[in-house]
């Protein structure tokens, strides 16, 4: 009896230990970034580096907020935030509007060519974006589009097929009777879509919209390429890669970490608020896909 | 009857109208550029240059993919014995540059190796591309493997009932949602080459190293560093996908197995793993295709020290302005991803499970 209890106890300890290791593994890089963002250049150069910001002489805890002040005086970084917000928001809206149109047609309407269209959308979700980098760049320079608009258009490449695919399966699951009864009441199919079905898909729209927003917010390859001739249009990922400090002459890791922490906070908040939706969206996109 | 078909016609018309914007966008950003890339890959087009563009057939592909192996003969001294370098005490062989062909294109040294006491050199017309291909494949195989194993462990732990499970699931999403460039820079600082970097502090504390390891400059440590960053960022995502699959497995199967006296390990291999196959397969496809086009971590952390296929593609386009060459790299990536996707779907039988 006693050995059995001991065995169960041991198992429990093992479980919590494993859980603790996982949490530390996932969270530590963030902790280290926060820790470093609160250090002065001198504190950052201490060897060995300390696990909390400490004064180099007295070794007492001393927190420095100058890095955060510096990033708010950094025009490039602030412009990056504005650009990223514009690009990600516009991408999300455009993907949702066009995607829900297409998804309504694919999920609820009968027409010739439905199957091939569906397969094409599914195949497009696996499309390697880097392949068309040169072609897209050529298209954009020929059309003379500016960098911001180019990014919005290019981001359709990975947001539109995904949005369409997830929303299609959502529309398909809505009961047929809704459409029929609306038709009986004299509504045209498009009215049915706009006034009845679209409000019903609101949760799916929020989910896919969030995923599209995060994907656009994170994108780097197209952003780096398209802004190479227009530094004014740099988004956050590009701006953070080119980060040069205002104060420090060396690699400004303190400021870079402050910027990293700062841009991560909204993402963390979004994730924490919408975690159920995001997980549902990710798994429905992947499991059903 | 006539009215019905009118309605059906109307419905069809509406469907086409609704699909039109999506179609136009996809033609503009996917199909047309893809055609353009295939076409340009057979030319010597340069970006933003007034040089005339010529059709060059398969020259770009030849230049990217040509390999050549030559034996390096030992260099003999007057007595007919192999010369020994007086400084390094190593036997002296011919220099690779003297044996590798130069016409019609020059082969450069990619790797020197020994088999059966003879020395050979592997030459490539574009050693950077060959190594980018090797780096990408190694990166993909190792990181996807590690992500699957670690993701599985995390998923199994989180799947058991405990307080704070919901919070744990939220925490798991965070690395996935963080901007890849940001996580790369966070790791860049942790991998710093002296004892200001976390890993050097750690290794130094346990007396495992001198605290001066240059993770991002030392050739043998560059790929492992990239893999570490990627695994950290995507293993939790993998775990979420696996977790969703785990929750589809009915609990009573485990109960039945327990009654039959099957242990935890046996349950895992006879119930969990087979039933998890569809979700695992989809997760593997997604991750593999993603890893094959890896760009962000390589570009941020290694820049032009070591390339992935995508970062070499970017380099050829932006730095070298070789549009034709960059296009053919794009095509190679496309073919590679296509082959991987098809063989994965065949191998794991996803298409049967999807329906």
Interface residues (C-beta under 8 A of the other chain):
Chain A: X15 X18 X19 X22 X23 X25 X26 X27 X29 X30 X32 X33 X36 X44 X45 X46 X47 X48 X49 X98 X99 X101 X102 X104 X105 X106 X109 X110 X111 X112 X114 X117 X124 X126 X127 X128 X129 X130 X131 X132 X133 X134 X135 X136 X137 X138 X139 X153 X154 X156 X157 X160 X161 X164 X189 X190 X214 X217 X218 X220 X221 X224 X225 X228 X236 X237 X238 X240 X241 X243 X253 X256 X257 X260 X263 X264 X267 X268 X270 X271 X272 X275 X278 X279 X282 X283 X286 X287 X288 X289
Chain B: X8 X10 X11 X12 X14 X15 X16 X18 X19 X21 X22 X25 X26 X28 X29 X30 X32 X33 X34 X35 X36 X37 X40 X47 X153 X154 X157 X160 X162 X168 X169 X170 X171 X172 X173 X174 X175 X177 X178 X179 X180 X181 X182 X183 X185 X186 X187 X189 X190 X192 X194 X195 X196 X197 X198 X201 X204 X205 X211 X232 X236 X237 X240 X241 X244 X245 X278 X279 X282 X283 X285 X286 X289 X292 X293 X295 X296 X299 X300 X309 X310 X313 X314 X317 X318 X323 X326 X327 X330 X331 X333 X334 X337 X341 X354
